[in-house]
């Protein structure tokens, strides 16, 4: 088995969690093809900082090792995770990728993955597959009201107009 340090990609970590913890992997079906090839869905950026992050990400994608894995559960809007002991429901947030999802947890927290990011400052994702869908997802997040937003990258902040 390869060292954990060599596996940096989010999808790559799924294999390790599945293997070490016997945990089921869940995802949206629209992102399934990314489990086989993380370059199949191109990402774009429109601002200078986003373009720099994109260039570094693409370079990383070429070197990151993604072990193959099979998701056991496909999630969609409104699905409850109560059966797994988690008080959360799924929120579809496409744009960063086609199958980006978030988790509405305890009705006070929202895990948004890469639909938003806080690498340098809180903002909509600087990298996206479809900008219009990403913008719609940001509006959807704003409409969910008072919540703590937890990003895939960066410290949590209070929800606001994105």
Secondary structure, DSSP 8 states (H G I E B T S, - for coil): ---GGG--SHHHHHHHHHHHH----EEEGGGGGGGT-TTSS--B--SHHHHHHHHHHHHHHHH--------SEEE-TT-B-GGGT--EEEEE-TTSSTT-EEEEETTTEEEEETSEE-SSSSEE-SSBS-HHHHHHHHHHHHHT-S-EEEESSS--EE----
